[in-house]
């Protein structure tokens, strides 16, 4: 287990420092390989980070962005992570970035897996930076411990980069990056705020089984940097 913790006095400082770190990583990727790739997560926590990052001065036309997971809803639905990213990250300077959605026009998430995998395959890999969140049940991306698909999502030998997920404790079908796809990243970040989330993480890392607290499967296998503020 290799968890590096970067703690900040407040969310504003975390946002400023994290945006600067991500911009440096992306710029390094562009200089070294011609393109850089960024995987982000949805929810309320990253909104300020997206706004700060979107204003960074770098060649965004050379940056590919996708999501760690997506709800299988139309982009017009407020539950859509695609909508959230387009409204909060793909603006300002970052409007020039190339966005690769996980959601497609199929009625069922399972029918859209091949399209999602093709989109992810078109990105520069390993991903230059990948940002995960975590739920209070220990799920990350849409690798839910309550889902029947959790073992598929954690399977390191499946060769899959995306899976369809139907959680029983949260609404909507989902599509999610698998554990091996998540680990195929040069820099993995866990972005959390609040004492409660930090305690959930500490409890998960205190010997919980990976299928019970899937966030531990990432931390157990790769260097992860926790970006945290109270």
N, C-alpha and C positions, 0 to 999 in steps of 0.2 A: 504494500500500500504506500502510495506516494502522494500525500495531500499537502500542498503548500497553502497556507492561510495568509491572505492579505486583508487585514482589518482596517477599517477607516472610521473616523469619528462620527461621520454622518453620511447619509445617502448622497448628498451633493458632492462631497469630496470623492466618494467612490465613483460616482458618475464621471467626474472630470478626469480622474486618473485612469479609469478603465477605458474611456474613449481614446485617450492619448495612447495607451498601450496597444489597443486594437489598431489604431491608425498606423502605428509604427510597424506592427506585424504585417499588415496589408501592404504597406509601402515596400517592406523588405521582400515580400513575395513577388510583387510586381517587378522589382529590380532584378531579382534572381531568376525568375521563370517567365516573365512577360505577363502573367495573370496571377491574381490572388483569389482565394475562395473563402467565404464566410458563411457559417451556419448559425442561425439565431433561433431563439425560442420565443413563444408568445407570452401573453399574460401582462399584468400591470407593471411588474417589477422592471422590465427593460425599457419602458417608454421614455424616460428621461435619458437613458443611455443612447437610445436610437436617435433622439433629437440632437444630442451633443455630437455623436459620431457622424451624423449626416452633414454637419458643417465643417468637417475636417477637410483640409486642402490636400487631396491626393487624386491620382488619375482613376476616378471611379469607373470610367469606361472599361478599365481592365480588371474589374472586380465582379465575381459571380457570387450571388447571394441565394441561399435557400433556407428552408426551415428544418428544424429537427423533427417536427411533427406538425400535423394539421388535422383539424376537424373536418369531416366530410360534409361540409355545408357550402352553399354558394358564397362567393366573395362578398355579396351584398349583405350577408348575415353578420351581425355584430360579433358572433362567435368565431368568425374567420380570422385565422392568424395572417393570412394573405392580406386581408383588408388592413389589419393592424400594421403590418410591415410597410405596405404601400403608403399609408397615411402618416407614418411616424419616422420611417427610416429612408425610404426611397424618395426623399424630398431634398431641397437645398442642393448641395454639391453631389450628394449620393443619388440624385435622380438619374444620373448617367450610368449607374450600375446595371448589370444584367441580372434580373430576378428569375429564378427557376422555381415555379410553384410545384407543390406535391399534389395538389388537388387538380383533377381533370373533370371532363364532362360526364364520366361514367356515373350511373345511378348508385353503384355500390363501391365501397372502398376497395374491396378485393379485386374488382375488375380494373381498378386504376393503378395497381401495383407496378405493372410493367411500364406504364408511362412514367410513373414517378422514378423508377429505377433508371430509365433512359435519360431523364433530365439530370439526375444526380451524376450519372456516368459522364455527362458532357462537361462537368466542372473540373477545374484543376484539383488534383488530389495527390497526396493527402491534403485535406482541407487545411488552410493556413490557420484558421481559428474557428472554434466551435464553442458556442455558449449554451449551456444547459440551465434549466430551472429545476425545481424539485417540488413535488406536492407533499402534503402532510402525511400521505401514506407511503412516502419514500419512492414514488414513481418519478421517472425522469424521461424526457421526450414523451412519447405515449406508450412507454413500457410499463403498463399497469400490473401490479401484483394480483389484481382481481380478475384479470382477463385470462381466457383460455389460451391466448396466443403468447403468453409471457415466455414460455420455454423456447418457442420459435424465435422470439425477439432477442433472447440471450444466447442463442446457439452460435458458437464461434465457428462452426464448420458448415453452416448452411449455404454460404455463398450469396445470401440475400443481402441487399442493402436497405430494402424497405419491406414493411409488412403492414397488412390491414389489421386493425385492432378494434375490438368491441368491448370497452370497459363496462363493468356492471355497477360501478359506483360513480360514474360520471356520464353525462349525456353525449350523444353523437358517436357514430363510427369515427375512427381515426385512421390516419396513415402515419407511420413512424419510421424513422431510421432505426435499423437494428443495432445491436451492440457492436458488432464488427465494423459497421459503417461509422459509428460514433468514434470508435477508437482509431479510425484511419484519419487522424488529425494531428497536426504538428503542435497545436496548442489547444488544450481543453480547459474551459473555464466553467465553474459552477457559480452562478450569480444569485446570491440570496441576501435578503434584508430581514432584520428582526430577530429577536432572541428566540422566538418560537421555532422558526425554521432552522436556526443553528442547532437547537436542541434535538430536533427531529433528525438532523444529519448525524449528530453525535450518537444518538441512540441507534441509528441504522448501522453506523460503522462499528458499534460495540458488539460485533459477533452475529448480526442478523444474517439470515440466509439471503442470497441474491434474489431468489424468486419472491421473497417476502418484502424486500427493500431494494428494488432494482438499481437505485443510485449507487449502491455498494459495488455492483458489477463493474461499473466504470472506474471507480476509485481503486478497486482491487487490481486492475489490469494496466493502468496507465497513469502517468503523472497528471494530476489535476490541480488547478489553482482555484481555490475558493476566494471569490471576491465578495466580501461581506461588510455590512454596516448595520448598526442597531436599528 
